Amino acid sequence: MSRAAIGVIGAGAWGTALAQSLASDGGAVLLWAHEPELVDEINSAHTNSLFLPSAKLASSIRATSDLATLTDLSVLLVVTPAQHLARVVAGLADVPRDLVLCSKGIEAGSGRLMAEVAMNAAPAAQIAVLSGPTFAHEVAAGLPTAVTLACGGGEPQWERLAQTISRPMLRPYYSDDVIGAEIGGAVKNVLAIACGVVDGLGLGQNARAALIARGYAEMVRFGLARGGRAETLAGLCGLGDLVLTCSSTSSRNFSLGKALGEGMSAAEALAGKNSVAEGAHTAPVLALLAEREGISMPIVTAVSRLLRGEMPARDVVADLLSRPLKAEGEPG
């Protein structure tokens, strides 16, 4: 029995990679792209030279720039940049369906996580979050990948979505902790910028490992304060994603931090990029939320200050290193 068609909203690198994975069994995938010229390229050449040039796309992927064509699909993966998610989801027909959020971030201005944004824009939908250690080019190439699939609808939603999304090389693990899954993905983007700074400054592997560990402690503090669970943050969507994106220039956020560490301004480092480094948008609002709620997140605060150009990268690191000495389990 053939699978029902699946919709993927967003033809950036990650959205295209997910479409390619979902089409690996020959199933139909409808991929929405904002750019009409990209729609034409995907449909005619089966390539995405703008965002994922390494992949030859499956012929069962069909692209469209008309959201209305996705109306009848019961499962939609939403992979638009976090700051555009509200607008795009509001453009969908509000009908009962599964919306699987694959964007990692916090909405600037409102401080809302993506699930809250989506629930407000599409109240008839049931929300799930797909998150984990995923480089788009590896997923598109069919390399083994495991992710967290956090289902707001609990096990009944999981039973629907697991069969729809899982493939031999894409393995989801169940959670019902949507908040924890979202916070892991959002916070790790900011910490990846910090690790890139360490690399750009040439501070070595010891410093990066220490930053990952201390950054993970910040992620857990924020996650628990917002209602997430520690075991979720210790899993694929938290620690797993953090380790991956803090160790490779394949991460857009790590690459941004590396450029900052090498002396570029944030504006220079972000200029001319097709893909979005979500951590650049998340850091300021995350730092503000942490300060407002009394959650100690010195690394996140340092990244926010660096992105605002308040001081050079080396001074930001020196400021972190000069903090008072304390027990490892203490905040800060």
BALOBA-1460 file (C-alpha; in Angstrom, 3 decimals):
// residues 332
<rec num="1" residu="m" x="0.000" y="0.000" z="0.000"/>
<rec num="2" residu="s" x="1.502" y="3.340" z="-1.050"/>
<rec num="3" residu="r" x="1.932" y="6.155" z="1.437"/>
<rec num="4" residu="a" x="-0.208" y="9.276" z="1.273"/>
<rec num="5" residu="a" x="1.531" y="12.357" z="-0.092"/>
<rec num="6" residu="i" x="3.412" y="14.442" z="2.455"/>
<rec num="7" residu="g" x="3.900" y="18.201" z="2.323"/>
<rec num="8" residu="v" x="7.121" y="20.017" z="3.223"/>
<rec num="9" residu="i" x="6.871" y="23.791" z="3.630"/>
<rec num="10" residu="g" x="10.223" y="25.440" z="2.995"/>
<rec num="11" residu="a" x="12.771" y="24.511" z="0.325"/>
<rec num="12" residu="g" x="15.899" y="25.632" z="2.115"/>
<rec num="13" residu="a" x="18.655" y="23.087" z="2.729"/>
<rec num="14" residu="w" x="16.883" y="21.324" z="5.604"/>
<rec num="15" residu="g" x="13.435" y="21.318" z="4.014"/>
<rec num="16" residu="t" x="14.851" y="19.966" z="0.762"/>
<rec num="17" residu="a" x="16.821" y="17.293" z="2.614"/>
<rec num="18" residu="l" x="13.702" y="16.174" z="4.479"/>
<rec num="19" residu="a" x="11.753" y="16.030" z="1.221"/>
<rec num="20" residu="q" x="14.513" y="13.910" z="-0.299"/>
<rec num="21" residu="s" x="14.499" y="11.527" z="2.657"/>
<rec num="22" residu="l" x="10.707" y="11.211" z="2.616"/>
<rec num="23" residu="a" x="10.793" y="10.514" z="-1.121"/>
<rec num="24" residu="s" x="13.465" y="7.818" z="-0.752"/>
<rec num="25" residu="d" x="10.824" y="5.082" z="-0.965"/>
<rec num="26" residu="g" x="9.288" y="6.578" z="-4.091"/>
<rec num="27" residu="g" x="6.459" y="8.256" z="-2.198"/>
<rec num="28" residu="a" x="4.997" y="11.566" z="-3.337"/>
<rec num="29" residu="v" x="6.269" y="14.713" z="-1.599"/>
<rec num="30" residu="l" x="4.935" y="18.204" z="-2.288"/>
<rec num="31" residu="l" x="7.602" y="20.820" z="-1.498"/>
<rec num="32" residu="w" x="6.595" y="24.459" z="-1.087"/>
<rec num="33" residu="a" x="9.188" y="27.076" z="-2.016"/>
<rec num="34" residu="h" x="8.908" y="30.846" z="-1.783"/>
<rec num="35" residu="e" x="10.986" y="31.460" z="-4.916"/>
<rec num="36" residu="p" x="9.183" y="30.751" z="-8.248"/>
<rec num="37" residu="e" x="12.493" y="30.198" z="-10.027"/>
<rec num="38" residu="l" x="13.434" y="27.548" z="-7.475"/>
<rec num="39" residu="v" x="10.105" y="25.805" z="-8.016"/>
<rec num="40" residu="d" x="10.854" y="25.668" z="-11.742"/>
<rec num="41" residu="e" x="14.353" y="24.289" z="-11.127"/>
<rec num="42" residu="i" x="13.199" y="21.558" z="-8.745"/>
<rec num="43" residu="n" x="10.448" y="20.437" z="-11.108"/>
<rec num="44" residu="s" x="12.521" y="20.529" z="-14.286"/>
<rec num="45" residu="a" x="16.083" y="19.669" z="-13.227"/>
<rec num="46" residu="h" x="15.419" y="17.943" z="-9.878"/>
<rec num="47" residu="t" x="18.073" y="20.096" z="-8.213"/>
<rec num="48" residu="n" x="18.188" y="22.922" z="-5.677"/>
<rec num="49" residu="s" x="21.299" y="24.855" z="-6.614"/>
<rec num="50" residu="l" x="20.425" y="27.717" z="-4.286"/>
<rec num="51" residu="f" x="20.286" y="25.833" z="-0.990"/>
<rec num="52" residu="l" x="21.381" y="22.195" z="-1.475"/>
<rec num="53" residu="p" x="23.508" y="21.945" z="-4.625"/>
<rec num="54" residu="s" x="25.013" y="18.573" z="-3.685"/>
<rec num="55" residu="a" x="21.731" y="16.652" z="-4.034"/>
<rec num="56" residu="k" x="20.041" y="15.145" z="-7.072"/>
<rec num="57" residu="l" x="16.409" y="15.163" z="-6.002"/>
<rec num="58" residu="a" x="13.958" y="12.307" z="-6.371"/>
<rec num="59" residu="s" x="11.533" y="12.540" z="-9.263"/>
<rec num="60" residu="s" x="8.610" y="12.009" z="-6.856"/>
<rec num="61" residu="i" x="9.278" y="15.441" z="-5.284"/>
<rec num="62" residu="r" x="7.089" y="18.130" z="-6.835"/>
<rec num="63" residu="a" x="7.582" y="21.794" z="-5.957"/>
<rec num="64" residu="t" x="4.959" y="24.529" z="-5.739"/>
<rec num="65" residu="s" x="4.801" y="28.166" z="-4.660"/>
<rec num="66" residu="d" x="1.068" y="28.001" z="-3.907"/>
<rec num="67" residu="l" x="0.246" y="27.103" z="-0.304"/>
<rec num="68" residu="a" x="-3.320" y="26.275" z="-1.293"/>
<rec num="69" residu="t" x="-2.111" y="23.156" z="-3.098"/>
<rec num="70" residu="l" x="-1.182" y="21.666" z="0.300"/>
<rec num="71" residu="t" x="-4.695" y="22.082" z="1.731"/>
<rec num="72" residu="d" x="-5.751" y="18.443" z="1.407"/>
<rec num="73" residu="l" x="-2.565" y="16.952" z="2.896"/>
<rec num="74" residu="s" x="-2.941" y="15.508" z="6.389"/>
<rec num="75" residu="v" x="0.752" y="15.810" z="7.331"/>
<rec num="76" residu="l" x="2.830" y="18.940" z="6.758"/>
<rec num="77" residu="l" x="6.443" y="19.412" z="7.818"/>
<rec num="78" residu="v" x="7.059" y="23.130" z="8.385"/>
<rec num="79" residu="v" x="10.683" y="24.051" z="7.708"/>
<rec num="80" residu="t" x="10.514" y="27.806" z="7.165"/>
<rec num="81" residu="p" x="12.917" y="30.113" z="9.063"/>
<rec num="82" residu="a" x="11.686" y="30.595" z="12.610"/>
<rec num="83" residu="q" x="11.000" y="34.318" z="12.203"/>
<rec num="84" residu="h" x="8.672" y="33.661" z="9.239"/>
<rec num="85" residu="l" x="6.795" y="30.704" z="10.696"/>
<rec num="86" residu="a" x="3.777" y="32.675" z="11.975"/>
<rec num="87" residu="r" x="3.156" y="34.320" z="8.606"/>
<rec num="88" residu="v" x="3.534" y="31.124" z="6.604"/>
<rec num="89" residu="v" x="1.386" y="28.944" z="8.877"/>
<rec num="90" residu="a" x="-1.306" y="31.641" z="8.957"/>
<rec num="91" residu="g" x="-1.418" y="31.343" z="5.171"/>
<rec num="92" residu="l" x="-2.514" y="27.705" z="5.377"/>
<rec num="93" residu="a" x="-6.109" y="26.603" z="5.489"/>
<rec num="94" residu="d" x="-6.837" y="25.944" z="9.173"/>
<rec num="95" residu="v" x="-8.048" y="22.351" z="9.038"/>
<rec num="96" residu="p" x="-7.381" y="19.346" z="11.316"/>
<rec num="97" residu="r" x="-3.994" y="17.918" z="10.392"/>
<rec num="98" residu="d" x="-0.549" y="17.148" z="11.804"/>
<rec num="99" residu="l" x="1.877" y="20.080" z="11.655"/>
<rec num="100" residu="v" x="5.428" y="18.902" z="12.302"/>
<rec num="101" residu="l" x="7.660" y="21.857" z="13.154"/>
<rec num="102" residu="c" x="11.251" y="21.463" z="11.982"/>
<rec num="103" residu="s" x="12.513" y="25.030" z="12.521"/>
<rec num="104" residu="k" x="14.645" y="25.790" z="15.572"/>
<rec num="105" residu="g" x="14.326" y="29.172" z="17.196"/>
<rec num="106" residu="i" x="12.429" y="31.664" z="19.334"/>
<rec num="107" residu="e" x="10.263" y="34.361" z="17.805"/>
<rec num="108" residu="a" x="11.892" y="37.778" z="18.177"/>
<rec num="109" residu="g" x="9.718" y="40.347" z="19.885"/>
<rec num="110" residu="s" x="7.204" y="37.922" z="21.376"/>
<rec num="111" residu="g" x="9.632" y="35.378" z="22.882"/>
<rec num="112" residu="r" x="7.335" y="32.555" z="21.778"/>
<rec num="113" residu="l" x="8.568" y="29.072" z="20.949"/>
<rec num="114" residu="m" x="7.581" y="27.724" z="17.550"/>
<rec num="115" residu="a" x="4.849" y="25.418" z="18.879"/>
<rec num="116" residu="e" x="3.047" y="28.336" z="20.500"/>
<rec num="117" residu="v" x="3.392" y="30.352" z="17.297"/>
<rec num="118" residu="a" x="1.936" y="27.495" z="15.243"/>
<rec num="119" residu="m" x="-0.904" y="26.759" z="17.672"/>
<rec num="120" residu="n" x="-2.015" y="30.379" z="17.559"/>
<rec num="121" residu="a" x="-1.820" y="30.508" z="13.753"/>
<rec num="122" residu="a" x="-3.444" y="27.095" z="13.134"/>
<rec num="123" residu="p" x="-5.636" y="26.169" z="16.126"/>
<rec num="124" residu="a" x="-7.245" y="23.204" z="14.355"/>
<rec num="125" residu="a" x="-3.886" y="21.478" z="13.829"/>
<rec num="126" residu="q" x="-2.102" y="19.076" z="16.156"/>
<rec num="127" residu="i" x="1.507" y="20.105" z="16.718"/>
<rec num="128" residu="a" x="4.645" y="17.967" z="16.793"/>
<rec num="129" residu="v" x="8.326" y="18.952" z="16.789"/>
<rec num="130" residu="l" x="11.077" y="17.159" z="14.863"/>
<rec num="131" residu="s" x="14.547" y="18.018" z="16.117"/>
<rec num="132" residu="g" x="17.957" y="16.436" z="16.473"/>
<rec num="133" residu="p" x="21.548" y="16.268" z="15.170"/>
<rec num="134" residu="t" x="20.959" y="16.736" z="11.451"/>
<rec num="135" residu="f" x="23.220" y="18.179" z="8.782"/>
<rec num="136" residu="a" x="21.055" y="18.618" z="5.697"/>
<rec num="137" residu="h" x="23.600" y="17.369" z="3.166"/>
<rec num="138" residu="e" x="24.032" y="14.092" z="5.079"/>
<rec num="139" residu="v" x="20.276" y="13.481" z="5.317"/>
<rec num="140" residu="a" x="19.887" y="14.212" z="1.606"/>
<rec num="141" residu="a" x="22.717" y="11.770" z="0.844"/>
<rec num="142" residu="g" x="20.901" y="9.004" z="2.728"/>
<rec num="143" residu="l" x="23.317" y="8.745" z="5.650"/>
<rec num="144" residu="p" x="21.925" y="7.363" z="8.939"/>
<rec num="145" residu="t" x="20.200" y="9.985" z="11.081"/>
<rec num="146" residu="a" x="18.212" y="9.821" z="14.323"/>
<rec num="147" residu="v" x="15.887" y="12.535" z="15.588"/>
<rec num="148" residu="t" x="13.455" y="13.295" z="18.385"/>
<rec num="149" residu="l" x="9.812" y="13.456" z="17.334"/>
<rec num="150" residu="a" x="8.008" y="15.231" z="20.173"/>
<rec num="151" residu="c" x="4.245" y="14.867" z="19.821"/>
<rec num="152" residu="g" x="1.876" y="17.295" z="21.494"/>
<rec num="153" residu="g" x="-0.866" y="14.786" z="20.759"/>
<rec num="154" residu="g" x="0.933" y="12.040" z="22.672"/>
<rec num="155" residu="e" x="1.090" y="8.417" z="21.569"/>
<rec num="156" residu="p" x="-1.857" y="8.506" z="19.134"/>
<rec num="157" residu="q" x="-0.108" y="11.228" z="17.147"/>
<rec num="158" residu="w" x="3.199" y="9.371" z="17.398"/>
<rec num="159" residu="e" x="1.605" y="6.226" z="15.974"/>
<rec num="160" residu="r" x="0.423" y="8.234" z="12.951"/>
<rec num="161" residu="l" x="3.599" y="10.196" z="12.387"/>
<rec num="162" residu="a" x="6.222" y="7.536" z="13.082"/>
<rec num="163" residu="q" x="4.972" y="5.437" z="10.184"/>
<rec num="164" residu="t" x="4.698" y="8.509" z="7.964"/>
<rec num="165" residu="i" x="8.130" y="9.998" z="8.639"/>
<rec num="166" residu="s" x="10.440" y="7.090" z="9.450"/>
<rec num="167" residu="r" x="12.660" y="5.710" z="6.706"/>
<rec num="168" residu="p" x="15.509" y="3.167" z="6.836"/>
<rec num="169" residu="m" x="18.012" y="6.025" z="7.203"/>
<rec num="170" residu="l" x="15.814" y="8.439" z="9.199"/>
<rec num="171" residu="r" x="14.879" y="7.066" z="12.609"/>
<rec num="172" residu="p" x="12.587" y="9.068" z="14.932"/>
<rec num="173" residu="y" x="12.429" y="8.509" z="18.703"/>
<rec num="174" residu="y" x="9.247" y="9.341" z="20.594"/>
<rec num="175" residu="s" x="8.805" y="12.078" z="23.169"/>
<rec num="176" residu="d" x="5.800" y="14.017" z="24.410"/>
<rec num="177" residu="d" x="7.999" y="16.870" z="25.700"/>
<rec num="178" residu="v" x="7.431" y="19.485" z="23.009"/>
<rec num="179" residu="i" x="8.859" y="22.301" z="25.144"/>
<rec num="180" residu="g" x="12.086" y="20.436" z="25.883"/>
<rec num="181" residu="a" x="12.570" y="19.481" z="22.230"/>
<rec num="182" residu="e" x="12.078" y="23.070" z="21.114"/>
<rec num="183" residu="i" x="14.367" y="24.573" z="23.726"/>
<rec num="184" residu="g" x="17.158" y="22.125" z="22.928"/>
<rec num="185" residu="g" x="17.101" y="23.105" z="19.259"/>
<rec num="186" residu="a" x="16.859" y="26.838" z="19.905"/>
<rec num="187" residu="v" x="19.540" y="27.133" z="22.580"/>
<rec num="188" residu="k" x="22.077" y="24.923" z="20.799"/>
<rec num="189" residu="n" x="22.109" y="27.352" z="17.849"/>
<rec num="190" residu="v" x="23.335" y="30.132" z="20.139"/>
<rec num="191" residu="l" x="25.908" y="27.874" z="21.788"/>
<rec num="192" residu="a" x="27.176" y="26.821" z="18.348"/>
<rec num="193" residu="i" x="27.973" y="30.468" z="17.627"/>
<rec num="194" residu="a" x="29.998" y="30.585" z="20.852"/>
<rec num="195" residu="c" x="31.923" y="27.453" z="19.880"/>
<rec num="196" residu="g" x="32.642" y="28.966" z="16.482"/>
<rec num="197" residu="v" x="34.079" y="32.022" z="18.222"/>
<rec num="198" residu="v" x="36.403" y="29.765" z="20.227"/>
<rec num="199" residu="d" x="37.562" y="28.143" z="16.980"/>
<rec num="200" residu="g" x="37.992" y="31.473" z="15.210"/>
<rec num="201" residu="l" x="40.136" y="32.762" z="18.074"/>
<rec num="202" residu="g" x="42.272" y="29.606" z="18.000"/>
<rec num="203" residu="l" x="41.602" y="28.815" z="21.673"/>
<rec num="204" residu="g" x="41.825" y="25.046" z="21.201"/>
<rec num="205" residu="q" x="39.836" y="21.881" z="21.764"/>
<rec num="206" residu="n" x="39.940" y="22.084" z="25.569"/>
<rec num="207" residu="a" x="38.170" y="25.443" z="25.522"/>
<rec num="208" residu="r" x="35.533" y="24.202" z="23.097"/>
<rec num="209" residu="a" x="34.796" y="21.102" z="25.182"/>
<rec num="210" residu="a" x="34.485" y="23.243" z="28.307"/>
<rec num="211" residu="l" x="32.146" y="25.613" z="26.507"/>
<rec num="212" residu="i" x="29.937" y="22.761" z="25.290"/>
<rec num="213" residu="a" x="29.646" y="21.420" z="28.840"/>
<rec num="214" residu="r" x="28.952" y="24.807" z="30.418"/>
<rec num="215" residu="g" x="26.601" y="25.713" z="27.580"/>
<rec num="216" residu="y" x="24.675" y="22.493" z="28.060"/>
<rec num="217" residu="a" x="24.217" y="23.449" z="31.721"/>
<rec num="218" residu="e" x="22.670" y="26.731" z="30.550"/>
<rec num="219" residu="m" x="20.374" y="24.843" z="28.171"/>
<rec num="220" residu="v" x="19.167" y="22.596" z="30.984"/>
<rec num="221" residu="r" x="18.587" y="25.514" z="33.377"/>
<rec num="222" residu="f" x="16.491" y="27.359" z="30.826"/>
<rec num="223" residu="g" x="14.666" y="24.224" z="29.706"/>
<rec num="224" residu="l" x="13.676" y="23.174" z="33.223"/>
<rec num="225" residu="a" x="12.564" y="26.696" z="34.085"/>
<rec num="226" residu="r" x="10.255" y="26.711" z="31.039"/>
<rec num="227" residu="g" x="8.729" y="23.300" z="31.751"/>
<rec num="228" residu="g" x="10.945" y="21.000" z="29.682"/>
<rec num="229" residu="r" x="12.410" y="17.771" z="31.039"/>
<rec num="230" residu="a" x="16.070" y="17.019" z="31.736"/>
<rec num="231" residu="e" x="15.950" y="13.661" z="29.937"/>
<rec num="232" residu="t" x="14.722" y="15.357" z="26.759"/>
<rec num="233" residu="l" x="17.590" y="17.843" z="26.843"/>
<rec num="234" residu="a" x="20.035" y="14.985" z="27.414"/>
<rec num="235" residu="g" x="18.775" y="13.297" z="24.237"/>
<rec num="236" residu="l" x="19.049" y="13.772" z="20.497"/>
<rec num="237" residu="c" x="17.294" y="17.149" z="20.356"/>
<rec num="238" residu="g" x="19.464" y="18.667" z="23.099"/>
<rec num="239" residu="l" x="22.900" y="17.272" z="23.838"/>
<rec num="240" residu="g" x="23.065" y="15.299" z="20.583"/>
<rec num="241" residu="d" x="22.317" y="18.343" z="18.433"/>
<rec num="242" residu="l" x="24.631" y="20.502" z="20.543"/>
<rec num="243" residu="v" x="27.637" y="18.222" z="20.046"/>
<rec num="244" residu="l" x="27.097" y="18.080" z="16.275"/>
<rec num="245" residu="t" x="26.633" y="21.768" z="15.617"/>
<rec num="246" residu="c" x="29.413" y="22.876" z="17.967"/>
<rec num="247" residu="s" x="32.090" y="20.959" z="16.096"/>
<rec num="248" residu="s" x="31.800" y="21.594" z="12.363"/>
<rec num="249" residu="t" x="31.741" y="24.420" z="9.841"/>
<rec num="250" residu="s" x="28.850" y="22.534" z="8.212"/>
<rec num="251" residu="s" x="26.829" y="24.306" z="10.913"/>
<rec num="252" residu="r" x="25.783" y="27.790" z="9.780"/>
<rec num="253" residu="n" x="25.807" y="28.986" z="13.387"/>
<rec num="254" residu="f" x="29.300" y="27.615" z="14.048"/>
<rec num="255" residu="s" x="30.529" y="29.243" z="10.822"/>
<rec num="256" residu="l" x="29.036" y="32.575" z="11.902"/>
<rec num="257" residu="g" x="30.809" y="32.359" z="15.261"/>
<rec num="258" residu="k" x="34.095" y="31.430" z="13.582"/>
<rec num="259" residu="a" x="33.855" y="34.526" z="11.398"/>
<rec num="260" residu="l" x="33.173" y="36.656" z="14.482"/>
<rec num="261" residu="g" x="36.173" y="35.121" z="16.241"/>
<rec num="262" residu="e" x="38.331" y="35.943" z="13.239"/>
<rec num="263" residu="g" x="37.389" y="39.614" z="13.537"/>
<rec num="264" residu="m" x="34.389" y="40.106" z="11.261"/>
<rec num="265" residu="s" x="31.368" y="42.049" z="12.434"/>
<rec num="266" residu="a" x="28.013" y="40.293" z="12.622"/>
<rec num="267" residu="a" x="26.753" y="42.330" z="9.658"/>
<rec num="268" residu="e" x="29.770" y="41.325" z="7.570"/>
<rec num="269" residu="a" x="29.515" y="37.672" z="8.559"/>
<rec num="270" residu="l" x="25.804" y="37.486" z="7.730"/>
<rec num="271" residu="a" x="25.927" y="39.464" z="4.485"/>
<rec num="272" residu="g" x="25.176" y="37.671" z="1.242"/>
<rec num="273" residu="k" x="24.171" y="34.354" z="2.822"/>
<rec num="274" residu="n" x="21.332" y="32.344" z="1.279"/>
<rec num="275" residu="s" x="20.745" y="30.281" z="4.419"/>
<rec num="276" residu="v" x="19.751" y="31.595" z="7.833"/>
<rec num="277" residu="a" x="21.908" y="31.251" z="10.954"/>
<rec num="278" residu="e" x="18.975" y="30.993" z="13.371"/>
<rec num="279" residu="g" x="21.167" y="31.572" z="16.410"/>
<rec num="280" residu="a" x="21.737" y="35.185" z="15.369"/>
<rec num="281" residu="h" x="18.008" y="35.867" z="15.757"/>
<rec num="282" residu="t" x="17.565" y="33.671" z="18.828"/>
<rec num="283" residu="a" x="20.465" y="34.982" z="20.943"/>
<rec num="284" residu="p" x="19.062" y="38.454" z="21.754"/>
<rec num="285" residu="v" x="15.566" y="37.247" z="22.665"/>
<rec num="286" residu="l" x="16.938" y="34.261" z="24.612"/>
<rec num="287" residu="a" x="19.279" y="36.522" z="26.605"/>
<rec num="288" residu="l" x="16.372" y="38.868" z="27.339"/>
<rec num="289" residu="l" x="14.105" y="36.030" z="28.481"/>
<rec num="290" residu="a" x="16.858" y="34.609" z="30.717"/>
<rec num="291" residu="e" x="17.475" y="37.999" z="32.330"/>
<rec num="292" residu="r" x="13.757" y="38.616" z="32.808"/>
<rec num="293" residu="e" x="13.231" y="35.219" z="34.436"/>
<rec num="294" residu="g" x="16.423" y="35.258" z="36.521"/>
<rec num="295" residu="i" x="18.072" y="32.320" z="34.711"/>
<rec num="296" residu="s" x="21.868" y="32.437" z="34.637"/>
<rec num="297" residu="m" x="23.033" y="32.088" z="31.005"/>
<rec num="298" residu="p" x="26.387" y="33.902" z="30.749"/>
<rec num="299" residu="i" x="27.430" y="32.253" z="27.464"/>
<rec num="300" residu="v" x="24.148" y="33.182" z="25.772"/>
<rec num="301" residu="t" x="24.470" y="36.726" z="27.113"/>
<rec num="302" residu="a" x="28.037" y="36.939" z="25.798"/>
<rec num="303" residu="v" x="26.952" y="35.833" z="22.326"/>
<rec num="304" residu="s" x="24.163" y="38.407" z="22.317"/>
<rec num="305" residu="r" x="26.608" y="41.165" z="23.246"/>
<rec num="306" residu="l" x="29.025" y="40.046" z="20.552"/>
<rec num="307" residu="l" x="26.309" y="40.053" z="17.892"/>
<rec num="308" residu="r" x="25.362" y="43.598" z="18.929"/>
<rec num="309" residu="g" x="28.991" y="44.663" z="18.477"/>
<rec num="310" residu="e" x="29.411" y="45.819" z="22.070"/>
<rec num="311" residu="m" x="32.962" y="44.446" z="22.309"/>
<rec num="312" residu="p" x="35.381" y="42.340" z="20.233"/>
<rec num="313" residu="a" x="35.314" y="38.560" z="20.507"/>
<rec num="314" residu="r" x="38.532" y="38.250" z="22.504"/>
<rec num="315" residu="d" x="37.238" y="40.685" z="25.134"/>
<rec num="316" residu="v" x="33.938" y="38.791" z="25.364"/>
<rec num="317" residu="v" x="35.844" y="35.559" z="26.054"/>
<rec num="318" residu="a" x="38.087" y="37.309" z="28.604"/>
<rec num="319" residu="d" x="34.989" y="38.598" z="30.356"/>
<rec num="320" residu="l" x="33.591" y="35.063" z="30.605"/>
<rec num="321" residu="l" x="36.881" y="33.714" z="31.961"/>
<rec num="322" residu="s" x="37.064" y="36.406" z="34.638"/>
<rec num="323" residu="r" x="33.760" y="35.422" z="36.249"/>
<rec num="324" residu="p" x="33.947" y="34.438" z="39.947"/>
<rec num="325" residu="l" x="35.149" y="30.915" z="40.681"/>
<rec num="326" residu="k" x="32.452" y="28.569" z="41.947"/>
<rec num="327" residu="a" x="31.351" y="24.945" z="42.223"/>
<rec num="328" residu="e" x="30.591" y="23.257" z="38.895"/>
<rec num="329" residu="g" x="26.951" y="22.656" z="39.795"/>
<rec num="330" residu="e" x="26.292" y="26.313" z="40.581"/>
<rec num="331" residu="p" x="24.639" y="28.526" z="37.955"/>
<rec num="332" residu="g" x="26.921" y="30.772" z="35.889"/>
